[in-house]
Amino acid sequence: MIKSLDDRLNTEQRILEAAKHIAIDSDIPAAHFMANFVSMCVFPFIAQPLFKEFFVNDEPEAFNHFIEERKRIIVETLMRGIAGPLPASANF
């Protein structure tokens, strides 16, 4: 599904607002939070040939599965950086 420009801008604005609150509520500056967030999201796609060659062994759906796992791992990693370890009951 392709989001409209308004939807994308709204999402980007919400992310920026969250980053500002994180900078206020923790010792992570907003710019560093956003750099971590963006790099964790973008890098697997930039390095996709490397990942496919060394980690997913030419299985057609393996990279897609990796990306689905990555969504959860990114959230968990960022949340741990902000608040410390997540409770076992946290589900993303």
C-alpha positions as CSV (number, residue, x, y, z in Angstrom):
1,M,0.0,0.0,0.0
2,I,1.4,3.4,-1.0
3,K,0.8,6.1,1.5
4,S,-0.3,9.6,0.4
5,L,2.1,12.4,1.0
6,D,-0.1,13.7,3.8
7,D,0.1,10.3,5.5
8,R,3.8,10.2,5.2
9,L,4.3,13.7,6.5
10,N,2.0,13.0,9.4
11,T,4.0,9.8,10.3
12,E,7.3,11.7,10.0
13,Q,6.0,14.5,12.2
14,R,4.9,11.9,14.8
15,I,8.4,10.3,14.8
16,L,10.1,13.7,15.2
17,E,7.8,14.6,18.1
18,A,8.6,11.2,19.7
19,A,12.3,11.8,19.3
20,K,12.0,15.3,20.9
21,H,10.2,13.7,23.9
22,I,12.8,11.0,24.2
23,A,15.5,13.6,24.3
24,I,13.7,15.4,27.1
25,D,13.0,12.2,29.0
26,S,16.3,10.5,28.6
27,D,20.0,11.2,28.1
28,I,19.8,10.3,24.4
29,P,19.8,13.5,22.2
30,A,17.0,13.6,19.6
31,A,19.5,13.7,16.7
32,H,21.2,10.6,17.9
33,F,18.0,8.8,18.4
34,M,16.8,9.6,14.9
35,A,20.2,8.7,13.4
36,N,20.0,5.3,15.1
37,F,16.4,4.8,14.0
38,V,17.0,5.7,10.4
39,S,20.2,3.8,10.1
40,M,18.7,0.6,11.6
41,C,15.8,0.9,9.1
42,V,17.8,1.7,6.0
43,F,20.9,-0.3,6.3
44,P,19.4,-3.7,5.6
45,F,18.1,-2.5,2.3
46,I,21.4,-0.8,1.3
47,A,23.3,-3.9,2.2
48,Q,20.7,-6.3,0.8
49,P,23.1,-8.0,-1.6
50,L,25.5,-8.7,1.3
51,F,22.6,-10.0,3.5
52,K,21.3,-12.2,0.7
53,E,24.8,-13.6,-0.1
54,F,25.9,-14.4,3.4
55,F,22.8,-14.7,5.6
56,V,19.8,-15.8,3.7
57,N,21.4,-18.3,1.3
58,D,19.3,-17.5,-1.8
59,E,16.0,-18.5,-0.1
60,P,13.4,-16.2,-1.8
61,E,11.4,-15.5,1.4
62,A,14.3,-15.4,3.8
63,F,15.2,-11.7,3.3
64,N,11.5,-10.8,3.8
65,H,11.4,-12.8,7.0
66,F,14.6,-11.1,8.1
67,I,12.9,-7.7,7.5
68,E,9.8,-8.7,9.5
69,E,12.0,-9.8,12.4
70,R,14.0,-6.6,12.1
71,K,10.9,-4.5,12.7
72,R,10.5,-6.0,16.2
73,I,14.3,-5.9,16.9
74,I,14.6,-2.2,16.0
75,V,11.8,-1.2,18.4
76,E,13.3,-3.4,21.2
77,T,16.8,-2.0,20.7
78,L,15.6,1.6,20.8
79,M,13.4,1.0,23.8
80,R,16.2,-0.7,25.7
81,G,18.4,2.3,24.9
82,I,15.8,4.6,26.3
83,A,14.5,2.7,29.3
84,G,16.7,-0.2,29.9
85,P,15.7,-3.9,29.5
86,L,12.1,-4.5,28.5
87,P,9.8,-6.7,30.6
88,A,9.3,-10.2,29.3
89,S,5.6,-9.4,28.7
90,A,6.4,-6.7,26.1
91,N,5.0,-7.6,22.7
92,F,5.7,-5.7,19.5
